[in-house]
């Protein structure tokens, strides 16, 4: 499956539904679903929450057509399809491949995470 690393706390915000768009300077091409991986390095805005870094967290759908923003970036509408059993992932830039055999989906967890 195609995967994308996103820094914390933004990965967590996508997981809980608090961040409905992922902003990138490029379009996702034909990718309509990806494995959300928290980047191994947190952003400067991590707030010391101690969120997991370097782990697969969920399968995410791109739910519509990305729109171009005034600053030239693209807003991808995203929504969690299913949470996954977290496992460590060595991230890369852009989309990269993670073996499907490593991904254990739990669609029932997504609703619980939105209540967090």
PDB file as gemmi writes it, atoms N, CA and C in Angstrom:
CRYST1    1.000    1.000    1.000  90.00  90.00  90.00 P 1                      
ATOM      1  N   UNK A   1       0.844  -1.179   0.000  1.00  0.00           N  
ATOM      2  CA  UNK A   1       0.000   0.000   0.000  1.00  0.00           C  
ATOM      3  C   UNK A   1       0.885   1.236   0.000  1.00  0.00           C  
ATOM      4  N   UNK A   2       0.411   2.257  -0.666  1.00  0.00           N  
ATOM      5  CA  UNK A   2       1.110   3.540  -0.660  1.00  0.00           C  
ATOM      6  C   UNK A   2       0.988   4.141   0.747  1.00  0.00           C  
ATOM      7  N   UNK A   3       2.042   4.747   1.229  1.00  0.00           N  
ATOM      8  CA  UNK A   3       2.073   5.351   2.561  1.00  0.00           C  
ATOM      9  C   UNK A   3       2.568   6.783   2.451  1.00  0.00           C  
ATOM     10  N   UNK A   4       2.198   7.586   3.443  1.00  0.00           N  
ATOM     11  CA  UNK A   4       2.629   8.976   3.497  1.00  0.00           C  
ATOM     12  C   UNK A   4       2.932   9.323   4.945  1.00  0.00           C  
ATOM     13  N   UNK A   5       4.123   9.849   5.192  1.00  0.00           N  
ATOM     14  CA  UNK A   5       4.504  10.273   6.540  1.00  0.00           C  
ATOM     15  C   UNK A   5       4.057  11.710   6.772  1.00  0.00           C  
ATOM     16  N   UNK A   6       3.435  11.918   7.920  1.00  0.00           N  
ATOM     17  CA  UNK A   6       2.946  13.239   8.316  1.00  0.00           C  
ATOM     18  C   UNK A   6       3.392  13.476   9.746  1.00  0.00           C  
ATOM     19  N   UNK A   7       3.930  14.648   9.994  1.00  0.00           N  
ATOM     20  CA  UNK A   7       4.444  14.968  11.328  1.00  0.00           C  
ATOM     21  C   UNK A   7       3.325  15.059  12.363  1.00  0.00           C  
ATOM     22  N   UNK A   8       3.694  14.750  13.597  1.00  0.00           N  
ATOM     23  CA  UNK A   8       2.788  14.944  14.715  1.00  0.00           C  
ATOM     24  C   UNK A   8       2.801  16.412  15.102  1.00  0.00           C  
ATOM     25  N   UNK A   9       1.761  16.994  15.572  1.00  0.00           N  
ATOM     26  CA  UNK A   9       0.489  16.378  15.940  1.00  0.00           C  
ATOM     27  C   UNK A   9      -0.502  16.281  14.783  1.00  0.00           C  
ATOM     28  N   UNK A  10      -0.063  16.606  13.560  1.00  0.00           N  
ATOM     29  CA  UNK A  10      -0.987  16.632  12.425  1.00  0.00           C  
ATOM     30  C   UNK A  10      -1.510  15.239  12.074  1.00  0.00           C  
ATOM     31  N   UNK A  11      -0.662  14.208  12.190  1.00  0.00           N  
ATOM     32  CA  UNK A  11      -1.119  12.839  11.930  1.00  0.00           C  
ATOM     33  C   UNK A  11      -2.235  12.469  12.914  1.00  0.00           C  
ATOM     34  N   UNK A  12      -2.046  12.806  14.177  1.00  0.00           N  
ATOM     35  CA  UNK A  12      -3.065  12.529  15.194  1.00  0.00           C  
ATOM     36  C   UNK A  12      -4.362  13.280  14.884  1.00  0.00           C  
ATOM     37  N   UNK A  13      -4.243  14.516  14.437  1.00  0.00           N  
ATOM     38  CA  UNK A  13      -5.441  15.303  14.111  1.00  0.00           C  
ATOM     39  C   UNK A  13      -6.203  14.712  12.932  1.00  0.00           C  
ATOM     40  N   UNK A  14      -5.509  14.146  11.960  1.00  0.00           N  
ATOM     41  CA  UNK A  14      -6.193  13.444  10.870  1.00  0.00           C  
ATOM     42  C   UNK A  14      -6.876  12.201  11.430  1.00  0.00           C  
ATOM     43  N   UNK A  15      -6.182  11.476  12.287  1.00  0.00           N  
ATOM     44  CA  UNK A  15      -6.717  10.249  12.881  1.00  0.00           C  
ATOM     45  C   UNK A  15      -7.997  10.502  13.659  1.00  0.00           C  
ATOM     46  N   UNK A  16      -8.072  11.614  14.367  1.00  0.00           N  
ATOM     47  CA  UNK A  16      -9.257  11.917  15.178  1.00  0.00           C  
ATOM     48  C   UNK A  16     -10.317  12.697  14.418  1.00  0.00           C  
ATOM     49  N   UNK A  17     -10.041  13.058  13.168  1.00  0.00           N  
ATOM     50  CA  UNK A  17     -11.012  13.796  12.364  1.00  0.00           C  
ATOM     51  C   UNK A  17     -10.959  15.298  12.551  1.00  0.00           C  
ATOM     52  N   UNK A  18     -10.013  15.795  13.325  1.00  0.00           N  
ATOM     53  CA  UNK A  18      -9.891  17.236  13.571  1.00  0.00           C  
ATOM     54  C   UNK A  18      -9.184  17.983  12.439  1.00  0.00           C  
ATOM     55  N   UNK A  19      -8.554  17.258  11.540  1.00  0.00           N  
ATOM     56  CA  UNK A  19      -7.855  17.875  10.400  1.00  0.00           C  
ATOM     57  C   UNK A  19      -8.413  17.248   9.124  1.00  0.00           C  
ATOM     58  N   UNK A  20      -9.400  17.882   8.497  1.00  0.00           N  
ATOM     59  CA  UNK A  20     -10.047  17.277   7.328  1.00  0.00           C  
ATOM     60  C   UNK A  20      -9.277  17.456   6.025  1.00  0.00           C  
ATOM     61  N   UNK A  21      -8.179  18.202   6.029  1.00  0.00           N  
ATOM     62  CA  UNK A  21      -7.386  18.414   4.819  1.00  0.00           C  
ATOM     63  C   UNK A  21      -5.918  18.189   5.125  1.00  0.00           C  
ATOM     64  N   UNK A  22      -5.219  17.572   4.185  1.00  0.00           N  
ATOM     65  CA  UNK A  22      -3.767  17.492   4.238  1.00  0.00           C  
ATOM     66  C   UNK A  22      -3.252  18.427   3.161  1.00  0.00           C  
ATOM     67  N   UNK A  23      -2.327  19.303   3.529  1.00  0.00           N  
ATOM     68  CA  UNK A  23      -1.808  20.313   2.604  1.00  0.00           C  
ATOM     69  C   UNK A  23      -0.437  19.891   2.110  1.00  0.00           C  
ATOM     70  N   UNK A  24      -0.287  19.850   0.792  1.00  0.00           N  
ATOM     71  CA  UNK A  24       0.969  19.475   0.153  1.00  0.00           C  
ATOM     72  C   UNK A  24       1.206  20.391  -1.038  1.00  0.00           C  
ATOM     73  N   UNK A  25       2.461  20.572  -1.450  1.00  0.00           N  
ATOM     74  CA  UNK A  25       2.735  21.399  -2.634  1.00  0.00           C  
ATOM     75  C   UNK A  25       2.572  20.620  -3.938  1.00  0.00           C  
ATOM     76  N   UNK A  26       2.078  19.384  -3.868  1.00  0.00           N  
ATOM     77  CA  UNK A  26       1.917  18.541  -5.037  1.00  0.00           C  
ATOM     78  C   UNK A  26       0.583  17.796  -4.952  1.00  0.00           C  
ATOM     79  N   UNK A  27       0.133  17.317  -6.098  1.00  0.00           N  
ATOM     80  CA  UNK A  27      -1.110  16.554  -6.178  1.00  0.00           C  
ATOM     81  C   UNK A  27      -0.855  15.079  -5.888  1.00  0.00           C  
ATOM     82  N   UNK A  28      -1.852  14.344  -5.386  1.00  0.00           N  
ATOM     83  CA  UNK A  28      -1.645  12.932  -5.066  1.00  0.00           C  
ATOM     84  C   UNK A  28      -1.649  12.005  -6.275  1.00  0.00           C  
ATOM     85  N   UNK A  29      -1.867  12.545  -7.462  1.00  0.00           N  
ATOM     86  CA  UNK A  29      -1.904  11.700  -8.662  1.00  0.00           C  
ATOM     87  C   UNK A  29      -3.085  10.748  -8.602  1.00  0.00           C  
ATOM     88  N   UNK A  30      -2.835   9.463  -8.842  1.00  0.00           N  
ATOM     89  CA  UNK A  30      -3.915   8.474  -8.851  1.00  0.00           C  
ATOM     90  C   UNK A  30      -4.184   7.869  -7.481  1.00  0.00           C  
ATOM     91  N   UNK A  31      -3.412   8.242  -6.475  1.00  0.00           N  
ATOM     92  CA  UNK A  31      -3.587   7.679  -5.138  1.00  0.00           C  
ATOM     93  C   UNK A  31      -4.896   8.191  -4.533  1.00  0.00           C  
ATOM     94  N   UNK A  32      -5.766   7.270  -4.141  1.00  0.00           N  
ATOM     95  CA  UNK A  32      -7.044   7.619  -3.510  1.00  0.00           C  
ATOM     96  C   UNK A  32      -7.114   7.148  -2.073  1.00  0.00           C  
ATOM     97  N   UNK A  33      -6.145   6.319  -1.673  1.00  0.00           N  
ATOM     98  CA  UNK A  33      -6.098   5.794  -0.310  1.00  0.00           C  
ATOM     99  C   UNK A  33      -4.635   5.589   0.046  1.00  0.00           C  
ATOM    100  N   UNK A  34      -4.271   5.898   1.290  1.00  0.00           N  
ATOM    101  CA  UNK A  34      -2.883   5.727   1.705  1.00  0.00           C  
ATOM    102  C   UNK A  34      -2.803   5.357   3.172  1.00  0.00           C  
ATOM    103  N   UNK A  35      -1.673   4.793   3.549  1.00  0.00           N  
ATOM    104  CA  UNK A  35      -1.390   4.463   4.937  1.00  0.00           C  
ATOM    105  C   UNK A  35      -0.815   5.703   5.606  1.00  0.00           C  
ATOM    106  N   UNK A  36      -1.467   6.165   6.641  1.00  0.00           N  
ATOM    107  CA  UNK A  36      -1.004   7.324   7.408  1.00  0.00           C  
ATOM    108  C   UNK A  36       0.079   6.862   8.371  1.00  0.00           C  
ATOM    109  N   UNK A  37       1.261   7.441   8.218  1.00  0.00           N  
ATOM    110  CA  UNK A  37       2.400   7.125   9.080  1.00  0.00           C  
ATOM    111  C   UNK A  37       2.823   8.408   9.771  1.00  0.00           C  
ATOM    112  N   UNK A  38       2.994   8.323  11.088  1.00  0.00           N  
ATOM    113  CA  UNK A  38       3.507   9.495  11.799  1.00  0.00           C  
ATOM    114  C   UNK A  38       5.006   9.580  11.547  1.00  0.00           C  
ATOM    115  N   UNK A  39       5.447  10.754  11.154  1.00  0.00           N  
ATOM    116  CA  UNK A  39       6.860  10.968  10.870  1.00  0.00           C  
ATOM    117  C   UNK A  39       7.694  10.668  12.111  1.00  0.00           C  
ATOM    118  N   UNK A  40       8.910  10.179  11.896  1.00  0.00           N  
ATOM    119  CA  UNK A  40       9.777   9.864  13.037  1.00  0.00           C  
ATOM    120  C   UNK A  40      10.211  11.120  13.785  1.00  0.00           C  
ATOM    121  N   UNK A  41      10.161  12.257  13.105  1.00  0.00           N  
ATOM    122  CA  UNK A  41      10.507  13.527  13.762  1.00  0.00           C  
ATOM    123  C   UNK A  41       9.244  14.366  13.928  1.00  0.00           C  
ATOM    124  N   UNK A  42       8.926  14.723  15.170  1.00  0.00           N  
ATOM    125  CA  UNK A  42       7.738  15.554  15.374  1.00  0.00           C  
ATOM    126  C   UNK A  42       7.981  16.972  14.869  1.00  0.00           C  
ATOM    127  N   UNK A  43       6.899  17.669  14.602  1.00  0.00           N  
ATOM    128  CA  UNK A  43       7.036  19.073  14.212  1.00  0.00           C  
ATOM    129  C   UNK A  43       7.388  19.891  15.441  1.00  0.00           C  
ATOM    130  N   UNK A  44       7.767  21.121  15.222  1.00  0.00           N  
ATOM    131  CA  UNK A  44       8.052  22.025  16.338  1.00  0.00           C  
ATOM    132  C   UNK A  44       6.787  22.310  17.143  1.00  0.00           C  
ATOM    133  N   UNK A  45       5.632  21.986  16.572  1.00  0.00           N  
ATOM    134  CA  UNK A  45       4.344  22.247  17.220  1.00  0.00           C  
ATOM    135  C   UNK A  45       3.800  21.006  17.928  1.00  0.00           C  
ATOM    136  N   UNK A  46       4.661  20.070  18.345  1.00  0.00           N  
ATOM    137  CA  UNK A  46       4.232  18.827  18.982  1.00  0.00           C  
ATOM    138  C   UNK A  46       3.612  19.076  20.349  1.00  0.00           C  
ATOM    139  N   UNK A  47       3.873  20.187  20.954  1.00  0.00           N  
ATOM    140  CA  UNK A  47       3.301  20.584  22.246  1.00  0.00           C  
ATOM    141  C   UNK A  47       3.676  19.634  23.386  1.00  0.00           C  
ATOM    142  N   UNK A  48       4.664  18.753  23.163  1.00  0.00           N  
ATOM    143  CA  UNK A  48       5.077  17.834  24.214  1.00  0.00           C  
ATOM    144  C   UNK A  48       4.023  16.805  24.572  1.00  0.00           C  
ATOM    145  N   UNK A  49       3.124  16.506  23.649  1.00  0.00           N  
ATOM    146  CA  UNK A  49       2.038  15.556  23.927  1.00  0.00           C  
ATOM    147  C   UNK A  49       2.519  14.112  24.012  1.00  0.00           C  
ATOM    148  N   UNK A  50       3.721  13.820  23.531  1.00  0.00           N  
ATOM    149  CA  UNK A  50       4.231  12.460  23.569  1.00  0.00           C  
ATOM    150  C   UNK A  50       3.530  11.529  22.596  1.00  0.00           C  
ATOM    151  N   UNK A  51       3.102  12.052  21.457  1.00  0.00           N  
ATOM    152  CA  UNK A  51       2.423  11.231  20.458  1.00  0.00           C  
ATOM    153  C   UNK A  51       3.416  10.312  19.756  1.00  0.00           C  
ATOM    154  N   UNK A  52       2.914   9.182  19.265  1.00  0.00           N  
ATOM    155  CA  UNK A  52       3.756   8.190  18.602  1.00  0.00           C  
ATOM    156  C   UNK A  52       4.392   8.764  17.346  1.00  0.00           C  
ATOM    157  N   UNK A  53       5.685   8.585  17.210  1.00  0.00           N  
ATOM    158  CA  UNK A  53       6.423   9.012  16.024  1.00  0.00           C  
ATOM    159  C   UNK A  53       7.045   7.793  15.361  1.00  0.00           C  
ATOM    160  N   UNK A  54       6.904   7.708  14.026  1.00  0.00           N  
ATOM    161  CA  UNK A  54       7.488   6.606  13.282  1.00  0.00           C  
ATOM    162  C   UNK A  54       6.622   5.357  13.240  1.00  0.00           C  
ATOM    163  N   UNK A  55       5.293   5.525  13.340  1.00  0.00           N  
ATOM    164  CA  UNK A  55       4.378   4.381  13.345  1.00  0.00           C  
ATOM    165  C   UNK A  55       3.264   4.551  12.320  1.00  0.00           C  
ATOM    166  N   UNK A  56       2.839   3.414  11.746  1.00  0.00           N  
ATOM    167  CA  UNK A  56       1.636   3.386  10.923  1.00  0.00           C  
ATOM    168  C   UNK A  56       0.450   3.554  11.864  1.00  0.00           C  
ATOM    169  N   UNK A  57      -0.528   4.388  11.459  1.00  0.00           N  
ATOM    170  CA  UNK A  57      -1.658   4.685  12.332  1.00  0.00           C  
ATOM    171  C   UNK A  57      -3.015   4.342  11.733  1.00  0.00           C  
ATOM    172  N   UNK A  58      -3.185   4.552  10.427  1.00  0.00           N  
ATOM    173  CA  UNK A  58      -4.509   4.370   9.832  1.00  0.00           C  
ATOM    174  C   UNK A  58      -4.420   4.303   8.318  1.00  0.00           C  
ATOM    175  N   UNK A  59      -5.482   3.775   7.724  1.00  0.00           N  
ATOM    176  CA  UNK A  59      -5.678   3.854   6.285  1.00  0.00           C  
ATOM    177  C   UNK A  59      -6.600   5.045   6.063  1.00  0.00           C  
ATOM    178  N   UNK A  60      -6.179   5.948   5.195  1.00  0.00           N  
ATOM    179  CA  UNK A  60      -6.885   7.207   4.974  1.00  0.00           C  
ATOM    180  C   UNK A  60      -7.337   7.288   3.515  1.00  0.00           C  
ATOM    181  N   UNK A  61      -8.569   7.756   3.324  1.00  0.00           N  
ATOM    182  CA  UNK A  61      -9.102   7.983   1.981  1.00  0.00           C  
ATOM    183  C   UNK A  61      -8.942   9.443   1.602  1.00  0.00           C  
ATOM    184  N   UNK A  62      -8.609   9.697   0.364  1.00  0.00           N  
ATOM    185  CA  UNK A  62      -8.706  11.045  -0.201  1.00  0.00           C  
ATOM    186  C   UNK A  62     -10.124  11.111  -0.745  1.00  0.00           C  
ATOM    187  N   UNK A  63     -10.968  11.916  -0.108  1.00  0.00           N  
ATOM    188  CA  UNK A  63     -12.417  11.832  -0.303  1.00  0.00           C  
ATOM    189  C   UNK A  63     -12.973  12.751  -1.376  1.00  0.00           C  
ATOM    190  N   UNK A  64     -12.129  13.466  -2.060  1.00  0.00           N  
ATOM    191  CA  UNK A  64     -12.608  14.368  -3.102  1.00  0.00           C  
ATOM    192  C   UNK A  64     -11.450  14.858  -3.940  1.00  0.00           C  
ATOM    193  N   UNK A  65     -11.701  15.869  -4.699  1.00  0.00           N  
ATOM    194  CA  UNK A  65     -10.682  16.445  -5.573  1.00  0.00           C  
ATOM    195  C   UNK A  65      -9.886  17.487  -4.793  1.00  0.00           C  
ATOM    196  N   UNK A  66      -8.563  17.331  -4.727  1.00  0.00           N  
ATOM    197  CA  UNK A  66      -7.758  18.355  -4.050  1.00  0.00           C  
ATOM    198  C   UNK A  66      -7.945  19.716  -4.715  1.00  0.00           C  
ATOM    199  N   UNK A  67      -8.004  20.742  -3.891  1.00  0.00           N  
ATOM    200  CA  UNK A  67      -8.175  22.095  -4.434  1.00  0.00           C  
ATOM    201  C   UNK A  67      -6.884  22.878  -4.247  1.00  0.00           C  
ATOM    202  N   UNK A  68      -6.645  23.770  -5.181  1.00  0.00           N  
ATOM    203  CA  UNK A  68      -5.454  24.620  -5.127  1.00  0.00           C  
ATOM    204  C   UNK A  68      -5.742  25.792  -4.193  1.00  0.00           C  
ATOM    205  N   UNK A  69      -4.817  26.048  -3.297  1.00  0.00           N  
ATOM    206  CA  UNK A  69      -4.928  27.148  -2.340  1.00  0.00           C  
ATOM    207  C   UNK A  69      -4.241  28.391  -2.901  1.00  0.00           C  
ATOM    208  N   UNK A  70      -4.502  29.532  -2.314  1.00  0.00           N  
ATOM    209  CA  UNK A  70      -3.904  30.790  -2.761  1.00  0.00           C  
ATOM    210  C   UNK A  70      -2.375  30.791  -2.688  1.00  0.00           C  
ATOM    211  N   UNK A  71      -1.820  30.013  -1.742  1.00  0.00           N  
ATOM    212  CA  UNK A  71      -0.364  29.984  -1.597  1.00  0.00           C  
ATOM    213  C   UNK A  71       0.311  28.990  -2.545  1.00  0.00           C  
ATOM    214  N   UNK A  72      -0.475  28.348  -3.425  1.00  0.00           N  
ATOM    215  CA  UNK A  72       0.074  27.399  -4.386  1.00  0.00           C  
ATOM    216  C   UNK A  72       0.064  25.959  -3.917  1.00  0.00           C  
ATOM    217  N   UNK A  73      -0.291  25.718  -2.649  1.00  0.00           N  
ATOM    218  CA  UNK A  73      -0.363  24.344  -2.160  1.00  0.00           C  
ATOM    219  C   UNK A  73      -1.700  23.720  -2.563  1.00  0.00           C  
ATOM    220  N   UNK A  74      -1.838  22.432  -2.270  1.00  0.00           N  
ATOM    221  CA  UNK A  74      -3.078  21.717  -2.563  1.00  0.00           C  
ATOM    222  C   UNK A  74      -3.667  21.186  -1.265  1.00  0.00           C  
ATOM    223  N   UNK A  75      -4.971  21.339  -1.111  1.00  0.00           N  
ATOM    224  CA  UNK A  75      -5.688  20.832   0.052  1.00  0.00           C  
ATOM    225  C   UNK A  75      -6.351  19.520  -0.351  1.00  0.00           C  
ATOM    226  N   UNK A  76      -5.879  18.416   0.216  1.00  0.00           N  
ATOM    227  CA  UNK A  76      -6.451  17.106  -0.077  1.00  0.00           C  
ATOM    228  C   UNK A  76      -7.518  16.818   0.973  1.00  0.00           C  
ATOM    229  N   UNK A  77      -8.773  16.608   0.615  1.00  0.00           N  
ATOM    230  CA  UNK A  77      -9.778  16.225   1.608  1.00  0.00           C  
ATOM    231  C   UNK A  77      -9.513  14.784   2.044  1.00  0.00           C  
ATOM    232  N   UNK A  78      -9.348  14.568   3.351  1.00  0.00           N  
ATOM    233  CA  UNK A  78      -8.984  13.244   3.864  1.00  0.00           C  
ATOM    234  C   UNK A  78      -9.935  12.813   4.980  1.00  0.00           C  
ATOM    235  N   UNK A  79     -10.108  11.496   5.083  1.00  0.00           N  
ATOM    236  CA  UNK A  79     -10.936  10.915   6.140  1.00  0.00           C  
ATOM    237  C   UNK A  79     -10.407   9.519   6.438  1.00  0.00           C  
ATOM    238  N   UNK A  80     -10.371   9.157   7.713  1.00  0.00           N  
ATOM    239  CA  UNK A  80      -9.885   7.836   8.111  1.00  0.00           C  
ATOM    240  C   UNK A  80     -10.854   6.769   7.625  1.00  0.00           C  
ATOM    241  N   UNK A  81     -10.317   5.800   6.922  1.00  0.00           N  
ATOM    242  CA  UNK A  81     -11.084   4.640   6.461  1.00  0.00           C  
ATOM    243  C   UNK A  81     -11.094   3.571   7.553  1.00  0.00           C  
ATOM    244  N   UNK A  82      -9.906   3.331   8.143  1.00  0.00           N  
ATOM    245  CA  UNK A  82      -9.767   2.343   9.217  1.00  0.00           C  
ATOM    246  C   UNK A  82      -8.487   2.615   9.974  1.00  0.00           C  
ATOM    247  N   UNK A  83      -8.569   2.522  11.291  1.00  0.00           N  
ATOM    248  CA  UNK A  83      -7.344   2.557  12.086  1.00  0.00           C  
ATOM    249  C   UNK A  83      -6.624   1.227  11.864  1.00  0.00           C  
ATOM    250  N   UNK A  84      -5.332   1.203  12.141  1.00  0.00           N  
ATOM    251  CA  UNK A  84      -4.557  -0.032  12.000  1.00  0.00           C  
ATOM    252  C   UNK A  84      -3.838  -0.317  13.303  1.00  0.00           C  
ATOM    253  N   UNK A  85      -3.469  -1.578  13.496  1.00  0.00           N  
ATOM    254  CA  UNK A  85      -2.606  -1.917  14.617  1.00  0.00           C  
ATOM    255  C   UNK A  85      -1.289  -1.199  14.366  1.00  0.00           C  
ATOM    256  N   UNK A  86      -0.882  -0.305  15.265  1.00  0.00           N  
ATOM    257  CA  UNK A  86       0.345   0.464  15.012  1.00  0.00           C  
ATOM    258  C   UNK A  86       1.570  -0.445  14.884  1.00  0.00           C  
ATOM    259  N   UNK A  87       2.434  -0.101  13.948  1.00  0.00           N  
ATOM    260  CA  UNK A  87       3.702  -0.802  13.785  1.00  0.00           C  
ATOM    261  C   UNK A  87       4.721   0.202  13.275  1.00  0.00           C  
ATOM    262  N   UNK A  88       6.000   0.008  13.626  1.00  0.00           N  
ATOM    263  CA  UNK A  88       7.020   0.969  13.213  1.00  0.00           C  
ATOM    264  C   UNK A  88       7.233   0.958  11.697  1.00  0.00           C  
ATOM    265  N   UNK A  89       7.410   2.144  11.143  1.00  0.00           N  
ATOM    266  CA  UNK A  89       7.654   2.309   9.713  1.00  0.00           C  
ATOM    267  C   UNK A  89       8.776   3.324   9.539  1.00  0.00           C  
ATOM    268  N   UNK A  90       9.749   2.971   8.724  1.00  0.00           N  
ATOM    269  CA  UNK A  90      10.789   3.933   8.372  1.00  0.00           C  
ATOM    270  C   UNK A  90      10.247   4.747   7.201  1.00  0.00           C  
ATOM    271  N   UNK A  91       9.951   5.993   7.453  1.00  0.00           N  
ATOM    272  CA  UNK A  91       9.321   6.846   6.463  1.00  0.00           C  
ATOM    273  C   UNK A  91      10.274   7.339   5.391  1.00  0.00           C  
ATOM    274  N   UNK A  92       9.682   7.913   4.379  1.00  0.00           N  
ATOM    275  CA  UNK A  92      10.408   8.515   3.266  1.00  0.00           C  
ATOM    276  C   UNK A  92       9.637   9.753   2.834  1.00  0.00           C  
ATOM    277  N   UNK A  93      10.216  10.513   1.940  1.00  0.00           N  
ATOM    278  CA  UNK A  93       9.519  11.649   1.381  1.00  0.00           C  
ATOM    279  C   UNK A  93       8.541  11.176   0.313  1.00  0.00           C  
ATOM    280  N   UNK A  94       7.484  11.930   0.114  1.00  0.00           N  
ATOM    281  CA  UNK A  94       6.459  11.638  -0.893  1.00  0.00           C  
ATOM    282  C   UNK A  94       5.775  10.325  -0.531  1.00  0.00           C  
ATOM    283  N   UNK A  95       5.068   9.703  -1.468  1.00  0.00           N  
ATOM    284  CA  UNK A  95       4.469   8.396  -1.229  1.00  0.00           C  
ATOM    285  C   UNK A  95       5.541   7.323  -1.333  1.00  0.00           C  
ATOM    286  N   UNK A  96       5.394   6.269  -0.549  1.00  0.00           N  
ATOM    287  CA  UNK A  96       6.294   5.118  -0.597  1.00  0.00           C  
ATOM    288  C   UNK A  96       5.489   3.871  -0.272  1.00  0.00           C  
ATOM    289  N   UNK A  97       6.066   2.717  -0.518  1.00  0.00           N  
ATOM    290  CA  UNK A  97       5.350   1.451  -0.353  1.00  0.00           C  
ATOM    291  C   UNK A  97       5.597   0.835   1.024  1.00  0.00           C  
ATOM    292  N   UNK A  98       4.517   0.294   1.598  1.00  0.00           N  
ATOM    293  CA  UNK A  98       4.578  -0.522   2.804  1.00  0.00           C  
ATOM    294  C   UNK A  98       3.839  -1.816   2.473  1.00  0.00           C  
ATOM    295  N   UNK A  99       4.405  -2.950   2.836  1.00  0.00           N  
ATOM    296  CA  UNK A  99       3.817  -4.251   2.508  1.00  0.00           C  
ATOM    297  C   UNK A  99       2.430  -4.406   3.120  1.00  0.00           C  
ATOM    298  N   UNK A 100       1.475  -4.818   2.300  1.00  0.00           N  
ATOM    299  CA  UNK A 100       0.096  -5.019   2.768  1.00  0.00           C  
ATOM    300  C   UNK A 100       0.025  -6.012   3.925  1.00  0.00           C  
ATOM    301  N   UNK A 101       0.912  -7.001   3.947  1.00  0.00           N  
ATOM    302  CA  UNK A 101       0.892  -8.016   4.996  1.00  0.00           C  
ATOM    303  C   UNK A 101       1.123  -7.429   6.387  1.00  0.00           C  
ATOM    304  N   UNK A 102       1.735  -6.262   6.465  1.00  0.00           N  
ATOM    305  CA  UNK A 102       2.002  -5.621   7.756  1.00  0.00           C  
ATOM    306  C   UNK A 102       0.779  -4.862   8.288  1.00  0.00           C  
ATOM    307  N   UNK A 103      -0.189  -4.619   7.441  1.00  0.00           N  
ATOM    308  CA  UNK A 103      -1.305  -3.733   7.784  1.00  0.00           C  
ATOM    309  C   UNK A 103      -2.497  -4.552   8.285  1.00  0.00           C  
ATOM    310  N   UNK A 104      -2.847  -4.354   9.547  1.00  0.00           N  
ATOM    311  CA  UNK A 104      -4.004  -5.026  10.150  1.00  0.00           C  
ATOM    312  C   UNK A 104      -5.032  -3.949  10.486  1.00  0.00           C  
ATOM    313  N   UNK A 105      -6.082  -3.906   9.665  1.00  0.00           N  
ATOM    314  CA  UNK A 105      -7.100  -2.846   9.766  1.00  0.00           C  
ATOM    315  C   UNK A 105      -8.099  -3.127  10.882  1.00  0.00           C  
ATOM    316  N   UNK A 106      -8.555  -2.017  11.498  1.00  0.00           N  
ATOM    317  CA  UNK A 106      -9.585  -2.077  12.538  1.00  0.00           C  
ATOM    318  C   UNK A 106     -10.569  -0.937  12.302  1.00  0.00           C  
ATOM    319  N   UNK A 107     -11.509  -1.112  11.357  1.00  0.00           N  
ATOM    320  CA  UNK A 107     -12.441  -0.017  11.045  1.00  0.00           C  
ATOM    321  C   UNK A 107     -13.270   0.423  12.243  1.00  0.00           C  
ATOM    322  N   UNK A 108     -13.511  -0.485  13.170  1.00  0.00           N  
ATOM    323  CA  UNK A 108     -14.328  -0.138  14.345  1.00  0.00           C  
ATOM    324  C   UNK A 108     -13.617   0.824  15.295  1.00  0.00           C  
ATOM    325  N   UNK A 109     -12.309   0.925  15.241  1.00  0.00           N  
ATOM    326  CA  UNK A 109     -11.566   1.828  16.116  1.00  0.00           C  
ATOM    327  C   UNK A 109     -11.728   3.290  15.720  1.00  0.00           C  
ATOM    328  N   UNK A 110     -11.991   3.556  14.457  1.00  0.00           N  
ATOM    329  CA  UNK A 110     -12.030   4.945  13.961  1.00  0.00           C  
ATOM    330  C   UNK A 110     -13.041   5.775  14.727  1.00  0.00           C  
ATOM    331  N   UNK A 111     -14.227   5.257  14.975  1.00  0.00           N  
ATOM    332  CA  UNK A 111     -15.256   6.012  15.704  1.00  0.00           C  
ATOM    333  C   UNK A 111     -14.797   6.319  17.119  1.00  0.00           C  
ATOM    334  N   UNK A 112     -14.135   5.367  17.774  1.00  0.00           N  
ATOM    335  CA  UNK A 112     -13.639   5.592  19.133  1.00  0.00           C  
ATOM    336  C   UNK A 112     -12.590   6.689  19.165  1.00  0.00           C  
ATOM    337  N   UNK A 113     -11.725   6.743  18.167  1.00  0.00           N  
ATOM    338  CA  UNK A 113     -10.686   7.766  18.138  1.00  0.00           C  
ATOM    339  C   UNK A 113     -11.267   9.154  17.953  1.00  0.00           C  
ATOM    340  N   UNK A 114     -12.360   9.274  17.198  1.00  0.00           N  
ATOM    341  CA  UNK A 114     -12.998  10.583  17.013  1.00  0.00           C  
ATOM    342  C   UNK A 114     -13.585  11.095  18.327  1.00  0.00           C  
ATOM    343  N   UNK A 115     -13.878  10.185  19.257  1.00  0.00           N  
ATOM    344  CA  UNK A 115     -14.429  10.589  20.548  1.00  0.00           C  
ATOM    345  C   UNK A 115     -13.336  10.959  21.540  1.00  0.00           C  
ATOM    346  N   UNK A 116     -12.095  10.689  21.218  1.00  0.00           N  
ATOM    347  CA  UNK A 116     -10.966  10.901  22.126  1.00  0.00           C  
ATOM    348  C   UNK A 116     -10.893  12.340  22.608  1.00  0.00           C  
TER     349      UNK A 116                                                      
END                                                                             
